[in-house]
């Protein structure tokens, strides 16, 4: 089982769109996938038309494994389930460590309901200072969408610095350019510069700025499901393949 | 959606209208046709083991689907190396068929057209809450609708709602219905062991006639499978049916006039005799792997020669047997026998014909049991193989008698006697098989009187080694058989035999 966190300490960078489409891509590739909506805005659940679960506000929630497994919802697509939760961060730590522990009651309960996942994708809330380092430690990969602008570049630099300061494995950090507009000189220049600085921390696949992605809010489905042959869908698929490849080697 | 709950059931084709009109409250339904209609074929073994266990195996295009009695629907690729379960590609269907006989091939039962639709239940934001895969199966004389429910995790209410609606329009679990009658009403039932209703007061003459009349069609049902060479079990079942008939003729003494008894015996023996060699060769070839496992690699080349020889002999013998089974004279002979046991007017009554079945059964079984005990009492470490063979024959006859008349006695008690008897017979049977195999290998060896011929020397070595191993196994089995006899010959068993068949 692999845990992939999709994270950005800056809002509006296409993080949720990436989480939703990547989860869909993994599921399509035959991986049993659970997408955890950890963002308080609950946007990834919204895209899958899954209504938020009220029960999960309960702090004693993770003591009750049964309740947890019950709050998972099947998406409309094969191999893809959604956890529509707004977890507290403390609970979230517990969640990750229990998913890691093969003999934990959580893991056993999931196996019992045939929900033992190959991939758990976390749509993380955008706040590094509060989010525990444990997420970064537990995850196999941390995906970071970066809009090729000066501000985003600084944010990514800060994240990389944070990793080094806290002795976190920088190798787990996988940035990718998001909402890319190649007609803009700034985008092209920033990408060239960042590739120079961060090199292997940046993936080759890029997600373009596309109206198809914006329309996801209207259609409430992954763009890969509604417009599978669009440029955006092909970009997400390429991103998924590259992550798969990178996780194999780490 | 993780497919956590899939439940299958079936409906009559017309019930679909009711399902379309059903009310799902806040949920909306949409029905979509998934693809063009495709051809399907239903497969089963000739012994109908899938039908009897309420399973339905369907091939469409490159997919095999297995509908289980408990509602599970399993799927895998149809690609296969042959028609036996072992030949299927690895997958859930193959796994779920592992209980089928390894000797039985999967054969097409019939075919038709399959239309695939999906019924989806949505909520107010168009979120799917539950799906049902609808498979409309249409055949020349029938049809049905197979429904596979697919629940989505966290939407259990919608699933149970759909389940209840299906039930209300008449859906039945596969485990409770014979789908074969709905799809292929003309397809005959086959039972290698037909159920024969024998009552205590019926005349022994009628009981014998009923048993013979029930086994004749079993034998005939296997003819086409033998000639088509689907699998070796056809010939095996054919022979067993004839053997049961012969057992009635030889064990039920004084039922028919003595002249007619002799005539019938020789006619059924003749039918059986022509099948003997093919069956022997089948047994060798089925055991082929075992022989290879018994001998070291260095002797395998000799086995190759041996089995090539046996395989070509089998092909030749089977062709002869098939010609015989297709011949006019064979067909006419069987037709005469069918008529004889159908009208029964030309059957002559022997001195015991009018005894009541139960009284007659008691006498026969008790006598045979006494005989078995008599031989067994003399058995010790010095007993000759011939005596062990005699014991085997009597045990076999005893078992046939008890099985024929089983319906006349309390089932539990009969079974408690048959179980240890069967174990004993298995040992005796193996003992006999090893002896027969040694003999026939020796005979085979003597047929090759040109040892210089390529491969014959190697084969002779392999056969020699096999005979040595078979002899050792025979000795081991003999010890086991005698041990099983001691277990069979318990004071309780004796008491039970006396109570059931002697009546005191």
Interface residues (C-beta under 8 A of the other chain):
Chain A: X32 X48 X49 X50 X51 X70 X71 X72 X73 X74 X75 X76 X77 X78 X79 X80 X81 X113 X114 X115 X220
Chain B: X1 X2 X3 X4 X123 X125 X126 X127 X128 X151 X152 X153 X154 X155
